Amino acid sequence: MATIVQTKKSDANIRVALIIAQGKIKPIWFEETTRRAQDRIFIKEICYKWTHMEGVVKIINFAVSDGENTYRLSLNTKDFTWEYGIAEEYTFPPSSDR
């Protein structure tokens, strides 16, 4: 059986609450700016953190979970804007072409 995980990017604007300690950032919750505060997504686990460059701009990425869904939060360190997406997992049965 094969599993493919991909992130479906959202075009929504988001706010992210952070803790900054000892030079490290840790997201606590995030929400779409057009939704009510009751719709905040509280982060229960930071699954993975990585960085990459888009040209000369450093992007800090977090794979986070609310206990049910997995999201990717991405911080553009040049203009301090956030993007997010939800991870979708697809499982395919084994091929019978053997």
C-alpha positions in Angstrom: 0.0 0.0 0.0 1.3 3.5 -0.9 0.6 6.7 0.9 1.0 10.2 -0.5 0.8 13.3 1.7 0.4 16.7 0.2 -0.5 20.1 1.5 -3.4 21.9 0.1 -2.6 25.6 0.4 -5.2 28.1 1.7 -5.5 31.6 0.3 -6.9 32.9 3.6 -5.1 35.5 5.7 -4.2 34.2 9.1 -3.0 35.4 12.5 -0.6 33.3 14.5 0.1 33.5 18.2 3.7 32.7 19.1 6.0 32.3 22.0 9.5 33.6 21.4 12.1 32.3 23.9 15.8 32.0 23.7 15.8 33.0 20.0 13.3 30.3 19.0 9.7 30.7 17.9 6.9 28.3 18.8 3.4 28.8 17.3 0.5 28.3 19.9 -2.6 28.8 17.8 -3.7 30.3 14.5 -6.9 31.6 12.9 -8.2 32.9 9.7 -8.7 36.7 10.0 -12.2 36.5 8.7 -13.4 33.9 11.2 -14.5 34.2 14.8 -12.1 33.6 17.7 -14.0 30.5 18.6 -12.7 29.0 15.3 -9.0 29.3 16.4 -7.0 26.2 15.9 -4.9 25.4 19.0 -1.7 23.6 18.3 -1.2 20.4 20.4 2.1 19.3 18.7 4.8 20.7 16.5 5.6 17.6 14.4 8.5 19.1 12.4 10.2 22.4 11.7 12.4 23.3 8.7 13.6 26.2 6.7 14.0 26.9 3.0 15.0 29.8 0.9 12.8 31.5 -1.7 15.4 33.6 -3.5 17.0 35.6 -0.7 14.0 35.2 1.7 14.2 32.7 4.5 10.9 30.8 5.0 10.4 29.0 8.4 8.0 26.1 8.1 6.2 24.2 10.9 4.2 21.0 10.5 1.7 21.2 13.3 -1.2 19.1 14.6 -4.4 20.0 16.5 -4.8 16.4 17.5 -7.1 15.7 14.5 -5.6 17.4 11.4 -2.0 18.3 10.3 -1.2 21.8 9.0 1.8 23.5 7.6 2.4 27.1 8.8 5.0 29.1 6.8 6.5 32.4 8.0 8.1 34.7 5.4 10.9 36.3 7.4 11.2 39.3 5.1 7.7 40.7 5.4 6.6 38.6 8.4 3.5 37.2 6.7 2.1 33.7 7.3 0.7 31.1 4.9 -0.9 27.9 5.8 -2.2 24.7 4.3 -3.8 21.5 5.5 -2.1 18.2 5.0 -4.1 15.6 3.1 -3.2 12.0 3.0 -4.1 9.6 0.2 -3.7 5.8 0.5 -3.6 3.7 -2.6 -4.2 -0.1 -2.5 -1.4 -2.3 -3.9 -1.3 -2.6 -7.7 -2.5 -5.9 -9.2 -0.2 -5.4 -12.2 2.3 -8.0 -11.0 
